[in-house]
Amino acid sequence: MSENPNYFPPQSGVRENSNPADNLREQPRPEHHLHRDSELLPGSDPIAHGQDQSNDVDNRQDTGVTGVHHGAPDFQDPSSKQNAFNSERPLNVQPTDHGGVAIDGQGGLPEGKAKLTDKVVGKMQKVTGKFMNKPELHEKGELRESGGKLAVTGDARAPSD
């Protein structure tokens, strides 16, 4: 084993009336190790990274299923989930002929312009609707945030993104 020139053996005690900075200077410098892609970083979970732990008897669990991580989320087919394209809109907001969206897709409405207060109130309605699982409130918030108060009442269309 070769001697490391940067290693200083630990001292048995701290000298009285010594400067703490002097003690830090006497400590060994840390040695750095470059990790390969195949190596785990210190403190990481080898089971979560798919490393074989079959020779480690203490960590092995016989589940009868191989290659399945039990903490992984249950993934679904994306086409089976409900989203804005395949679900009914609570206020029946539809695109209009003149661009933008309006309640029931009414045509001939002016385009609404959201003021600062409309944007703030609309954002709060969107967040509250999502949090409380109220799709109607969330959609009102989207309309108000983009088209102002008149878009929510049905008197204007909201610009669509």
GIDAJO-V536447 format. One record per residue. N is the residue number from 1. OMEGA is omega in radians with two decimals (NA if undefined). Layout:
BEGIN
n | omega
N | OMEGA
N | OMEGA
END
This chain:
BEGIN
n | omega
1 | -3.11
2 | -3.14
3 | 3.10
4 | -3.11
5 | -3.13
6 | -3.10
7 | 3.06
8 | -3.10
9 | -3.13
10 | -3.14
11 | -3.05
12 | -3.13
13 | 3.12
14 | 3.13
15 | 3.11
16 | 3.12
17 | 3.12
18 | 3.13
19 | 3.14
20 | 3.13
21 | 3.10
22 | 3.12
23 | 3.12
24 | -3.14
25 | -3.10
26 | -3.13
27 | -3.13
28 | 3.08
29 | 3.12
30 | 3.08
31 | -3.11
32 | -3.13
33 | 3.06
34 | -3.09
35 | 3.03
36 | 3.11
37 | -3.10
38 | -3.12
39 | 3.07
40 | 3.04
41 | -3.14
42 | 3.09
43 | 3.14
44 | -3.08
45 | -3.09
46 | -3.12
47 | 3.14
48 | -3.13
49 | 3.04
50 | 3.13
51 | -3.10
52 | 3.11
53 | -3.03
54 | 3.13
55 | 3.12
56 | -3.01
57 | -3.08
58 | -3.07
59 | -3.03
60 | 3.04
61 | -3.13
62 | -3.14
63 | -3.11
64 | 3.13
65 | -3.14
66 | 3.05
67 | -3.13
68 | 3.06
69 | -3.00
70 | 3.11
71 | -3.09
72 | 3.12
73 | 3.13
74 | -3.10
75 | 3.13
76 | 3.05
77 | -3.10
78 | -3.12
79 | -3.13
80 | -3.14
81 | 3.07
82 | 3.06
83 | -3.05
84 | -3.08
85 | -3.08
86 | 3.13
87 | 3.10
88 | 3.09
89 | -3.06
90 | -3.13
91 | -3.11
92 | 3.11
93 | -3.09
94 | 3.05
95 | 3.13
96 | 3.13
97 | -3.08
98 | -3.10
99 | -3.11
100 | -3.14
101 | 3.10
102 | 3.09
103 | -3.09
104 | 3.11
105 | -3.11
106 | 3.11
107 | 3.08
108 | 3.12
109 | 3.05
110 | 3.10
111 | -3.14
112 | 3.13
113 | -3.11
114 | 3.04
115 | -3.13
116 | -3.13
117 | 3.09
118 | 3.14
119 | -3.14
120 | -3.14
121 | 3.13
122 | 3.11
123 | 3.13
124 | 3.11
125 | 3.12
126 | -3.11
127 | -3.14
128 | 3.12
129 | 3.10
130 | -3.07
131 | -3.08
132 | 3.13
133 | 3.09
134 | -3.06
135 | -3.14
136 | 3.11
137 | 3.11
138 | -3.13
139 | 3.05
140 | 3.11
141 | 3.10
142 | 3.13
143 | -3.09
144 | -3.11
145 | -3.10
146 | -3.04
147 | 3.12
148 | -3.07
149 | -3.12
150 | 3.11
151 | 3.14
152 | -3.14
153 | 3.12
154 | -3.10
155 | 3.12
156 | 3.06
157 | 3.13
158 | 3.07
159 | 3.12
160 | -3.12
161 | NA
END
